[in-house]
Every structure is written in C-alpha cells, then in structure tokens.
Amino acid sequence: MAGTTALLTCLWLVAPGTRRWRATLSLATLGGLVVAIERLTAGAHWPSDIAAGALLGGIAGIAVAR
C-alpha cells in the first residue's frame, strides 16, 4: 500500500492538470482502494496496516514530488 500510495501521490502532484491525466490517476487511485479493501476482506492485513501504509506512502510521495 505504501508504494502505490507514494507513486500516486507523487504523480498527482507533478502530473499536468489535463483531464486525461486526472482521469487516469483517478482510475489508478480507485484501483489502489480496491486492492486495499480486498486485502482487508481476505484477512491479509489489519486496518491499521492499510492506514499506516497509506500515511507513509503519502509522506514519501510528497517528499519525492518536492
């Protein structure tokens, strides 16, 4: 979750603001959410694992984008 969130956060911050980019990033973000929900329902991760990974990834993505 951390890697996906880091990549998507960085791309959201540096990608051009065109409709095509925003639509593509929206679909990718939705895909990441679907995987996170699947991991929770499969019992492979705890909710705290998902939240911590998303937080860490978001921080890393912002740091890389800057």
Contacts in CASP RR format, 6 or more apart in sequence:
PFRMAT RR
TARGET T0000
AUTHOR 0000-0000-0000
METHOD contacts of the structure
MODEL  1
MAGTTALLTCLWLVAPGTRRWRATLSLATLGGLVVAIERLTAGAHWPSDI
AAGALLGGIAGIAVAR
1 32 0 8 1.000
1 35 0 8 1.000
1 36 0 8 1.000
1 39 0 8 1.000
1 45 0 8 1.000
1 49 0 8 1.000
1 50 0 8 1.000
1 53 0 8 1.000
1 54 0 8 1.000
1 57 0 8 1.000
2 53 0 8 1.000
2 54 0 8 1.000
2 56 0 8 1.000
2 57 0 8 1.000
2 60 0 8 1.000
3 57 0 8 1.000
3 60 0 8 1.000
4 32 0 8 1.000
4 35 0 8 1.000
5 53 0 8 1.000
5 54 0 8 1.000
5 56 0 8 1.000
5 57 0 8 1.000
5 58 0 8 1.000
5 61 0 8 1.000
6 56 0 8 1.000
6 57 0 8 1.000
6 58 0 8 1.000
6 60 0 8 1.000
6 61 0 8 1.000
6 64 0 8 1.000
7 61 0 8 1.000
8 25 0 8 1.000
8 28 0 8 1.000
8 29 0 8 1.000
8 32 0 8 1.000
9 57 0 8 1.000
9 58 0 8 1.000
9 60 0 8 1.000
9 61 0 8 1.000
9 62 0 8 1.000
9 65 0 8 1.000
10 61 0 8 1.000
10 62 0 8 1.000
10 64 0 8 1.000
10 65 0 8 1.000
11 25 0 8 1.000
11 28 0 8 1.000
12 25 0 8 1.000
13 61 0 8 1.000
13 62 0 8 1.000
13 65 0 8 1.000
14 65 0 8 1.000
15 21 0 8 1.000
15 25 0 8 1.000
36 45 0 8 1.000
36 50 0 8 1.000
36 54 0 8 1.000
39 45 0 8 1.000
39 50 0 8 1.000
40 46 0 8 1.000
40 47 0 8 1.000
40 50 0 8 1.000
END
